[in-house]
Amino acid sequence: MTAAQQDSLERVQTKIAYLEQAMNELSDVVFRQHKEIQALEAQLKALNERLTGAPPDEARTLEQERPPHY
């Protein structure tokens, strides 16, 4: 193998190593985002259940109602 071929091979190997590292980092980010999305979906489901189970607005008295600027 010539020196030029060896140099070219080393450059390719270096690029592959950087790409593998970038892929692993991106995989970690996607995994963290997936966990965060799952947590947010659970919170959204809980809020929807709370809102669905809430009494209608007509049942509230004026003392229970907050002014819009709160």
C-alpha positions, 0 to 999 in steps of 0.5 A: 500500500502506498503512502497516499493510500495509507493516508486516504485510509486513515482519513476515512477511518477518522471520519467513520470514528467521528460519525460513529460518535455523532450517531451515538450522541444523537441516539442519546438525545433521541432517547432522552427526548422520547422519555420527556415526551412520554412524561409530557403525554402522561401529564397531558392525560392526567390534565385531560382526565381532571378537566373531563371530571370537572363540574360544568362551569354553570355549577360554579359560584361567583365566589369560586370564579377568579377574575380574568386578570389572575 
